[in-house]
Amino acid sequence: MMSSSSMVLMDRVPIIDLQDPNESNIVAQLDAALQQFGFFYVKNHGIPESLIERQFDISKQLFDLPLHIKESMPFDGTLDIGYLAAGGQALEKTLRTAATEPQQKQQQQQQQSTEKQEGEGQIDTKEQFMMTNNKLITASADADHSVLTVDPDNVFDGSQNYYLQPYIPDHPRVTSDYMSASYKLNLRLQHYLFEALQLDSERRRDLGQHPFLVLKQMKYAGPPSDPSKGQYGAGPHTDWGSFTILATDQQPGLQLLWNGGVDQWLDVPPIPNTLIINAGDQIATLTNHYYKSALHRVVTTSRTVRYSTAVFTYFGLSATFAPLPQFCGGDQTTDLAEDPSIGRTTREYFHYKLHQSVYGSDATRGSTDEEKKE
């Protein structure tokens, strides 16, 4: 039986039909969803269901491999690739009050205290495997345009990744096909976002050129989550980049923190033939938090294994971040010290956040000049 919180989201979070011939409808629905929830569903999104299923089949085969094979592909914290066993990565456990409207800060701070008590010291209990178009983040800042160009039909070309063809022959082809389809979907989502923000051609080029993407396959297993004891499939966190494109195996577990007068965790139920899209911190920063980067988590409800695959997308690699002028002034304020993306390029910001996630949350904001020396 569907929970009441699932009914709330299904009633209110739009399912956006990307085949709607009236583009203004798509833009308006995206705009409303990002203001209220930071989440929405898409259907007729262009990624064949057969490809999504093949991708999940590959994912299951990958996580079923013997541990010594998985551990032969260790996580690389510079390229953001490889295998992480359960407990290998910590996600943010506190609420980002800067990501909400000022009048909600008191409620958010109260919830933050609760989350700290529930999840203090906890780390994620999922297995994960990452692939990226990392040639973008390893190239020098002044690299030639041709070096940074991404082939939409072969997104991983020129990048370093682990491939499993000795054990899973279809792994390179299926993961490449899925990443390419996701890359093209992200270009469409960016277009609708830029239309909603009424960006000029120069800013569109700055934000849209050379996007960095992370393909993350995940397996949730073990006992059901217990938030009261700080036990989560994935702890409360926001995503770092622009859009996240999420496919699930139709098992429940994803929840978002929503304020409908009072903060509450609501289920984001899987809906057949749709993908779940959420905005990340870069979009929140760009709009001075007019668009939400929603805090979300995974709370597993049974011992049934749950699989999901996320494609995390980022804006242009060389784009430097600050709120757009139209979102500054008046009642809209941003605490620059609380937002690590401001003043950084996407490249600098990603390396900062990855280091913080893998090696601990004690990293300080630092200076971009020091980061460039690393």
C-alpha positions in Angstrom: 0.0 0.0 0.0 1.3 3.4 -0.9 2.2 5.7 2.0 0.5 9.0 2.5 3.8 10.9 1.9 4.1 9.1 -1.5 0.6 10.3 -2.4 1.6 13.9 -1.5 4.6 13.8 -3.9 2.7 12.0 -6.7 0.0 14.6 -6.4 2.3 17.6 -6.4 5.7 16.8 -8.0 5.1 17.0 -11.8 5.7 14.3 -14.2 7.1 16.3 -17.1 6.5 14.9 -20.6 9.5 15.8 -22.7 7.6 15.1 -25.8 5.2 17.9 -25.1 5.1 19.9 -28.4 4.7 23.1 -26.4 8.1 23.8 -24.9 6.8 26.6 -22.7 4.8 24.0 -20.8 8.0 22.0 -20.1 9.8 25.1 -19.0 7.0 26.3 -16.7 6.7 22.9 -15.0 10.4 22.7 -14.5 10.5 26.2 -13.0 7.7 25.4 -10.6 9.1 22.1 -9.5 12.6 23.5 -8.8 11.1 26.3 -6.7 8.9 24.1 -4.6 10.7 20.7 -4.4 14.0 20.6 -6.3 12.7 17.3 -7.7 10.6 16.2 -10.7 9.9 13.2 -12.8 10.4 13.0 -16.6 8.7 10.7 -19.1 9.4 10.3 -22.8 12.9 11.3 -21.9 14.7 9.6 -24.8 16.5 6.8 -22.9 15.1 3.5 -24.0 13.6 1.3 -21.3 15.6 -1.6 -22.7 18.8 0.3 -22.2 17.9 1.1 -18.6 17.2 -2.6 -18.0 20.4 -3.7 -19.6 22.3 -1.2 -17.5 20.7 -2.7 -14.3 21.6 -6.2 -15.4 25.2 -5.1 -15.8 25.1 -3.4 -12.4 23.8 -6.6 -10.7 26.5 -8.7 -12.4 29.2 -6.2 -11.3 28.2 -6.2 -7.6 27.9 -10.0 -7.7 31.6 -10.4 -8.6 33.9 -11.8 -6.0 35.2 -9.2 -3.6 38.8 -9.6 -4.7 37.8 -8.6 -8.3 35.9 -5.6 -7.1 38.8 -4.5 -4.9 41.2 -4.8 -7.9 39.4 -1.6 -9.2 40.0 0.6 -6.1 38.4 4.0 -5.9 40.5 6.8 -7.4 39.8 10.0 -5.5 41.3 12.2 -8.3 39.4 10.7 -11.2 36.3 9.7 -9.2 36.2 6.2 -10.6 36.2 2.7 -9.3 34.7 0.6 -6.6 33.8 1.7 -3.0 32.6 -0.9 -0.6 29.9 -0.2 2.0 31.1 2.5 4.3 33.6 3.9 1.8 32.1 7.4 1.5 30.5 9.8 3.9 27.7 12.1 2.8 26.7 15.3 4.4 24.8 14.7 7.6 23.7 18.2 8.3 21.1 20.5 6.7 22.3 23.3 4.6 20.3 26.2 5.9 21.8 28.4 3.1 19.9 26.3 0.6 16.5 27.4 1.9 14.5 30.6 2.1 15.6 32.8 5.1 12.2 32.4 6.9 12.7 28.6 7.0 16.2 28.7 8.7 15.0 28.3 12.2 13.0 25.1 11.3 16.0 23.8 9.3 18.3 24.4 12.2 16.0 22.4 14.5 16.0 19.6 12.0 19.7 19.8 11.7 20.1 19.2 15.4 17.9 16.1 15.1 19.8 14.8 12.2 23.1 15.2 14.0 21.8 13.2 16.9 20.4 10.5 14.6 23.3 10.2 12.2 26.4 11.4 14.0 29.4 9.5 12.9 27.5 7.3 10.4 28.6 6.6 6.9 26.9 5.2 3.9 26.2 1.4 3.8 25.8 1.0 0.0 28.3 -0.4 -2.5 29.0 1.8 -5.4 31.0 1.8 -8.7 31.8 5.0 -10.5 32.8 6.0 -14.1 33.5 9.5 -15.3 34.5 11.6 -18.4 37.5 12.5 -16.3 39.7 13.7 -19.2 38.0 17.1 -18.5 39.2 17.3 -14.8 42.7 16.1 -15.6 43.3 18.5 -18.5 45.2 21.7 -17.7 43.2 24.8 -17.2 44.4 26.3 -20.4 43.9 23.1 -22.5 43.0 23.4 -26.1 39.2 23.3 -26.8 39.6 20.1 -28.8 41.0 18.3 -25.8 38.0 19.2 -23.8 35.4 18.4 -26.4 33.1 15.5 -25.4 31.7 13.2 -28.1 28.0 12.8 -27.2 28.0 9.3 -28.7 31.2 8.3 -26.8 31.3 10.3 -23.6 34.1 8.2 -22.0 36.4 8.6 -24.9 39.8 9.7 -23.8 39.1 9.2 -20.1 40.4 6.6 -17.7 37.9 4.1 -16.3 37.8 0.5 -15.2 36.2 -1.9 -17.6 35.0 -5.4 -16.8 35.0 -7.2 -20.2 36.9 -10.2 -18.9 34.1 -10.9 -16.5 31.1 -9.0 -18.0 31.7 -8.8 -21.8 28.9 -6.2 -22.4 30.1 -3.9 -19.6 32.0 -1.3 -21.8 29.3 -1.1 -24.5 26.3 -0.9 -22.1 27.8 1.7 -19.7 29.0 3.8 -22.7 25.6 3.7 -24.3 23.8 4.6 -21.1 26.2 7.5 -20.3 25.8 8.9 -23.8 22.0 8.7 -23.6 22.2 10.5 -20.2 24.5 13.1 -21.6 22.1 14.0 -24.3 19.2 14.1 -21.8 21.2 16.5 -19.6 21.7 18.8 -22.6 17.9 19.0 -23.0 17.4 19.6 -19.3 20.0 22.4 -19.4 18.3 24.0 -22.3 14.9 24.1 -20.4 16.7 25.4 -17.3 18.4 28.2 -19.3 15.1 29.1 -20.9 13.5 29.3 -17.4 16.3 31.6 -16.3 16.3 33.6 -19.5 20.0 33.4 -19.8 21.9 35.2 -22.6 23.9 33.3 -25.2 27.2 34.0 -23.5 26.2 32.7 -20.1 24.6 29.6 -21.7 27.8 28.8 -23.5 29.8 29.4 -20.3 27.6 27.0 -18.2 26.9 24.5 -20.9 30.3 24.0 -22.5 32.3 20.9 -21.4 30.0 19.4 -18.8 31.5 16.9 -16.4 29.4 13.7 -15.6 29.7 10.9 -13.1 28.0 7.6 -13.6 27.4 5.9 -10.2 25.9 2.4 -9.9 24.7 1.6 -6.4 23.6 -1.5 -4.5 21.7 -1.2 -1.2 21.7 -4.4 0.9 21.7 -5.5 4.5 19.2 -4.7 7.3 16.4 -2.1 6.8 17.4 1.5 7.7 16.6 2.9 11.1 17.0 6.7 11.1 16.4 6.8 14.9 19.7 4.9 15.2 21.5 6.8 12.4 21.3 3.8 10.0 20.7 4.8 6.4 21.1 3.3 3.0 22.4 6.8 2.1 22.5 9.5 4.7 20.9 13.0 4.3 22.7 15.0 1.7 22.4 17.3 -1.2 24.0 16.7 -4.6 26.9 18.9 -5.7 26.4 19.6 -9.3 23.6 20.7 -11.6 21.1 18.0 -12.4 21.0 14.4 -11.2 19.4 11.8 -13.4 18.3 8.8 -11.4 17.0 5.4 -12.5 15.7 3.0 -9.9 14.8 -0.7 -10.0 11.3 0.2 -8.7 12.2 -0.5 -5.1 11.3 2.3 -2.7 13.6 4.1 -0.4 14.3 7.6 -1.7 13.0 10.4 0.5 13.3 14.2 0.3 13.0 16.8 3.0 10.1 19.1 2.1 8.6 22.1 3.9 4.9 22.3 3.5 4.5 24.4 6.6 6.7 22.1 8.7 9.8 20.0 7.7 8.9 16.4 6.9 10.6 13.5 5.0 8.5 12.5 2.0 8.8 9.4 -0.1 9.8 9.9 -3.7 8.1 6.7 -5.0 9.4 5.0 -8.2 7.0 5.5 -11.1 7.3 3.1 -14.1 8.7 4.5 -17.3 10.0 7.7 -15.7 13.3 9.0 -14.4 13.7 11.1 -11.3 15.5 14.4 -11.7 16.8 16.6 -8.9 18.7 19.9 -8.8 22.1 20.1 -7.1 24.0 22.7 -5.3 25.3 24.4 -8.4 21.7 25.2 -9.5 20.9 26.5 -6.0 23.9 28.7 -6.0 23.2 30.1 -9.5 19.7 31.2 -8.4 20.7 32.3 -4.9 18.6 29.3 -3.6 15.5 30.4 -5.5 15.7 26.9 -6.9 16.1 24.2 -4.3 18.9 21.7 -3.9 16.8 19.4 -1.7 18.2 17.4 1.1 17.4 13.8 0.4 18.3 10.3 1.8 17.7 6.6 1.2 15.8 4.7 3.8 15.5 1.0 2.9 12.4 -0.7 4.2 13.2 -4.3 3.8 16.1 -6.8 3.2 15.3 -6.8 -0.5 18.3 -5.7 -2.4 17.8 -2.3 -4.0 19.7 -1.0 -7.1 19.8 2.5 -8.5 22.0 4.3 -11.0 22.6 8.1 -10.8 24.2 10.3 -13.4 25.5 13.4 -11.7 26.0 16.3 -14.0 28.0 19.5 -13.6 28.0 22.8 -15.5 30.8 23.9 -17.7 34.2 23.0 -16.3 35.6 26.5 -16.4 32.5 28.4 -15.3 33.1 30.4 -12.1 30.1 30.4 -9.8 28.2 33.2 -8.1 24.4 34.0 -8.0 23.0 35.5 -11.2 22.4 39.2 -10.9 18.7 38.9 -11.2 18.7 36.8 -7.9 20.7 39.3 -5.9 19.5 42.2 -3.8 16.3 42.8 -1.8 15.4 40.0 0.5 17.6 37.5 -1.3 20.8 37.1 0.6 23.6 34.5 0.5 26.2 33.7 3.1 29.2 33.4 0.9 31.2 31.7 3.6 28.7 28.9 3.7 28.7 28.2 0.0 31.9 26.4 -1.2 31.1 26.8 -4.9 31.1 30.6 -4.9 34.3 32.0 -6.5 35.4 28.5 -7.7 35.2 27.1 -11.1 33.4 23.8 -11.6 36.7 22.0 -11.7 37.9 23.5 -8.4 34.6 23.0 -6.7 34.4 19.3 -7.7 37.8 18.5 -6.4 37.1 20.3 -3.2 33.8 18.4 -2.6 35.2 15.0 -3.6 38.2 15.5 -1.2 35.8 16.5 1.6 33.5 13.5 0.9 36.2 10.8 0.8 38.7 12.1 3.3 36.5 13.8 5.8 34.4 16.9 6.4 37.1 18.9 8.1 38.2 20.4 4.8 38.0 24.2 5.0 37.0 26.5 2.1 40.6 27.6 1.5 41.6 29.7 -1.4 41.3 28.8 -5.1 44.9 29.8 -5.6 46.0 27.1 -3.3 43.8 24.6 -5.0 45.3 25.4 -8.3 48.7 24.5 -6.9 47.6 21.0 -5.9 
